[in-house]
Structures are given as C-alpha cells and as structure tokens.
Amino acid sequence: MQFDFLKDYILEDERVLLRPFASDDIANLRQLSLTEEPALWKYSQLSASGEENLKNYVTAILDNRANKTQYAFIIFDKLKQEFAGSTRFYNIDLAFDNLFLGYTFYGSKFQGTGLNKHAKFLLFQFAFEEIGVERIEMRAHRLNERSIAAMKSIGCTVEGVLRKNVPATDGGRRDSVVLSILKEEWLNGGREMLQKKLQ
C-alpha cells in the first residue's frame, strides 16, 4: 500500500468531484454549516455547525493531514454546481494495508440524490485499485439507521457492534456499528454492482 499525504489526490466522474481541503474551504462550507438543521450533526463525532465549529473543523482537517493521520476530501456536486459536504480517510495503516472511511456528511438537499454512491465508488476504486488497500472499515452510530442502510447498499458487510466505544455528542457514550468491504469483494462483483447503481 502506497499513500502520499503530501499529494493532492483528485477524484471525479461526471457527477462528483472530490479534492483535498484547503484553508479557504471554510467559505465553501459556510452555508451548510450555518443553515443545516441540527439533525445533520446528530450522530457525528465532530460538528461543523456554526462559524466557530466550522473554523475548528477545517483547521483540524488541515492539521491532521499535516500530521499524516487523516486525509479529508471536500465534495463538490457537479450537477448542482455546489459544495455538498465532506468525507475522509482516517486510521490509515500503511503496514497492514487498512484504512477507515468516514466523518462523511452531506447537506440535506444532496441526500438521496445518488451523489454519495458516486463519491463512494470513486473512493473505493481509488483505495483498492490505486493505493492497494486490502480492507476499508466504516462505522456508524447504532441509531443512525439511514447511514447504516446506505453503507449496506454499496456493498459493505456488518461485522458487529462496538459497545460504548466513543463519546456521544449528546453526552454519555455511543455504540458503533462496524461495517467493512474487502478488496476481493470489490474486485469480484462489488465494483460492478455499485457501478450499475450509478446508472
């Protein structure tokens, strides 16, 4: 597995463009941050709601890339010509060819439009076919049924539940559902299955 944190990876198809964050992307996400309903951040471990949280969110993204711990993409909807949200690779394990994909959010008007499937196809293709990942892991709050259903629909398998593994945004601790997709699953039918859903 080879991954260069210093390289600006650009992933795109006819519907979506994903590129690394820049410091001026605060402006590109400001409308989502200030106008989206609180439900958007309900299950997220990191909230970008409000100007101060948004600044902290983008600053952390840039710091984490510099520290080589995470690599975040801003998502641009080419159909609507608007910035739609964000996603990232994290827990990148070069020694064992694994990474996590998550911290994903989309503004409400981009949800259910197929944009996420396009983005995930590009991310899976890039991770498995270009950088050589063997396994991609994803997690979701146990109560976030919409997110869990979306991950299943793109070929991910539920592996189990981590009980109270991280703090919850509303206090206490949350249970996290663990899902994954393997390189062999992607190459042996997963890619074609997801590609059909894009059409």
C-alpha positions in Angstrom: 0.0 0.0 0.0 1.4 3.4 -1.0 -0.2 6.6 0.1 1.3 10.1 -0.1 -0.2 12.6 2.4 1.5 15.4 0.5 -0.1 14.6 -2.8 -3.3 16.3 -3.8 -5.5 13.4 -5.0 -8.4 14.5 -7.2 -11.2 12.0 -7.7 -14.0 12.8 -10.1 -16.6 11.5 -12.6 -19.4 13.2 -14.4 -21.4 13.8 -11.2 -19.0 14.5 -8.4 -15.5 15.9 -7.7 -13.6 15.2 -4.5 -10.4 17.1 -3.7 -8.4 17.7 -0.6 -9.3 20.5 1.7 -7.7 24.0 1.5 -7.8 26.7 4.2 -10.3 28.8 2.2 -12.8 25.9 2.2 -14.4 27.5 5.3 -16.2 29.7 2.8 -17.3 26.8 0.7 -18.9 25.0 3.6 -20.2 28.1 5.4 -23.8 27.8 4.1 -24.1 24.2 5.1 -22.7 24.9 8.5 -25.0 27.8 9.2 -28.2 26.8 7.6 -28.4 23.0 8.0 -30.7 21.6 10.6 -29.2 20.2 13.8 -30.1 16.7 12.7 -27.2 16.7 10.2 -24.8 16.6 13.1 -26.9 14.5 15.5 -24.8 11.3 15.1 -21.4 12.9 14.1 -18.5 12.9 16.5 -17.4 16.2 15.1 -19.8 19.0 14.4 -19.2 21.8 11.9 -22.4 23.6 12.9 -21.9 27.4 13.3 -18.9 29.6 12.4 -16.6 28.7 15.3 -17.2 25.0 14.9 -16.6 25.2 11.2 -13.3 27.0 11.6 -12.2 24.4 14.2 -13.4 21.6 11.8 -11.4 22.8 8.9 -8.3 23.7 11.0 -8.4 20.1 12.4 -8.6 18.7 8.9 -5.6 20.6 7.7 -3.6 19.7 10.9 -4.5 16.0 10.6 -3.2 15.9 7.0 0.0 17.6 8.0 0.4 15.1 10.9 -0.3 12.2 8.4 -3.2 10.9 10.4 -6.2 11.7 8.2 -6.8 12.8 4.6 -10.1 14.6 4.1 -11.9 15.5 0.8 -14.4 18.3 0.2 -17.3 17.1 -2.0 -18.5 19.1 -5.0 -21.8 18.3 -6.8 -21.1 18.9 -10.4 -24.8 18.7 -11.3 -25.9 21.4 -8.9 -22.5 23.2 -9.1 -22.4 23.4 -5.3 -20.2 22.1 -2.5 -22.2 19.3 -0.8 -20.2 18.1 2.2 -17.1 16.2 3.2 -15.6 12.7 3.8 -12.2 11.4 4.8 -9.8 8.5 5.1 -8.5 8.0 8.7 -6.7 5.4 10.8 -4.6 4.8 7.7 -2.5 1.7 8.4 0.3 1.5 5.8 1.8 -1.6 7.4 -1.3 -3.7 7.2 -3.0 -2.1 4.1 -6.1 -1.0 6.0 -7.9 2.3 6.4 -11.1 3.7 7.7 -13.6 5.8 5.6 -15.9 8.2 7.5 -16.7 11.5 9.0 -19.0 11.9 6.0 -21.7 14.4 5.8 -23.9 15.9 3.1 -26.3 18.8 3.2 -29.9 17.7 3.3 -30.6 18.7 -0.4 -27.8 16.4 -1.6 -29.0 13.4 0.4 -30.8 10.6 -1.5 -29.7 12.1 -4.9 -27.2 9.4 -5.7 -24.3 11.7 -5.0 -23.0 9.6 -2.2 -22.9 6.4 -4.3 -20.8 8.3 -6.9 -18.4 9.5 -4.3 -18.1 6.1 -2.6 -17.4 4.4 -6.0 -14.5 6.8 -6.6 -13.2 6.3 -3.1 -13.4 2.5 -3.2 -11.8 2.4 -6.7 -9.0 4.7 -5.6 -8.3 2.9 -2.3 -8.5 -0.7 -3.7 -7.1 -0.2 -7.2 -4.6 2.6 -6.9 -3.2 2.7 -3.4 -3.6 -1.1 -2.7 -5.8 -1.2 0.4 -7.0 -4.7 1.4 -9.8 -3.6 3.7 -11.9 -0.4 4.3 -13.7 -0.1 7.6 -16.6 2.2 8.3 -18.5 2.9 11.5 -21.8 4.5 12.3 -23.8 5.3 15.4 -26.0 2.3 16.2 -29.1 4.6 15.9 -28.1 6.1 12.6 -30.2 3.7 10.5 -30.0 5.8 7.4 -26.2 5.8 7.3 -26.1 2.0 8.0 -28.6 1.3 5.3 -26.6 3.4 2.8 -23.3 1.6 3.6 -25.1 -1.8 3.2 -26.5 -0.7 -0.2 -23.0 0.0 -1.6 -21.6 -3.5 -0.7 -20.5 -3.2 2.9 -20.9 -6.0 5.4 -21.9 -5.5 9.0 -19.3 -7.1 11.3 -20.7 -6.3 14.7 -21.2 -3.6 17.3 -18.6 -1.9 19.5 -20.3 -1.1 22.7 -19.9 2.4 24.1 -16.6 2.8 22.3 -16.6 6.6 21.8 -18.2 9.6 23.5 -21.6 10.7 22.1 -22.3 14.3 21.1 -25.3 14.5 23.4 -23.4 13.1 26.4 -22.6 9.6 27.5 -21.1 7.1 25.1 -22.4 5.6 21.9 -22.5 2.1 20.4 -20.9 1.9 17.0 -21.9 -0.5 14.2 -18.8 -1.7 12.3 -19.0 -2.4 8.6 -16.4 -3.2 6.0 -15.7 -4.0 2.4 -12.7 -6.1 1.3 -10.6 -5.7 -1.8 -11.5 -9.2 -3.0 -15.2 -8.3 -2.6 -14.7 -5.1 -4.6 -12.9 -6.8 -7.4 -15.2 -9.9 -7.5 -18.5 -8.2 -8.2 -18.7 -5.3 -5.8 -17.4 -2.8 -8.3 -19.9 -3.9 -11.0 -22.8 -3.9 -8.5 -22.1 -0.4 -7.4 -21.4 0.8 -11.0 -24.9 -0.4 -12.1 -26.4 1.7 -9.3 -24.8 4.8 -10.7 -26.7 4.5 -14.0 
